[in-house]
Amino acid sequence: VVPIGGAGLIAGIALAVKHLRPDVRIVGVEPARCASYSAALAAGHPVRVHAEPTLADGLAGPEGGARSCEIARTRVDEVVSVDEDAIALAILRLAEMEKGVVEGAGAAPLAAMLDGRLPSLRGRRVALVLCGGNIDPLVFSRVVEHGLAVDGRLVKFTAIISDRPGGLADLAATLAKA
């Protein structure tokens, strides 16, 4: 399971793997906010797509390479897309469970697995290409916070309370009851 943007990485991996083991399935994962490879598949050639901001900015090229797309087209067996919440949760899981820091592009394969996008791989031996640690520390902290929210472990809210004695205590009591 390989991240896919402009198709260079997946084309190289697929070319090598299919040469050695033609039976191995190659799956590409792209961000839903910039599905340039899927657009190229549909058109039969690379096309320019509108790229929205994404945590997987390394995959957000608006147009794939002609040669890479052609190599990948004949060797990639499936392509799925993942949304921002799935990418954030994958980055969080990698940090918490594997003690690894991976940028959004590199976390896309795990995002697809965690989000249930690849049911055909259930029960099979799977390799995820988790590449790239080029994530800004401030962005990383925001992504971790967003991942915690997606996972239901962090909730933020705003409350207006009375500026009279006991106002904060009333709010705390209400929260304690909940």
Salt bridges, closest charged atoms under 4 A:
ASP23 OD2 - ARG21 NH2 3.36
GLU63 OE1 - ARG48 NE 3.68
GLU70 OE2 - ARG73 NH2 2.60
ASP77 OD2 - LYS18 NZ 2.93
GLU78 OE1 - ARG25 NH2 2.58
ASP85 OD1 - HIS146 NE2 2.67
GLU96 OE1 - ARG93 NH1 3.96
GLU96 OE1 - ARG153 NH2 2.85
ASP115 OD2 - ARG117 NE 3.08
GLU145 OE2 - LYS156 NZ 2.74
ASP151 OD1 - ARG93 NH2 2.95
ASP151 OD2 - ARG153 NE 2.87
ASP170 OD2 - ARG164 NH2 3.12
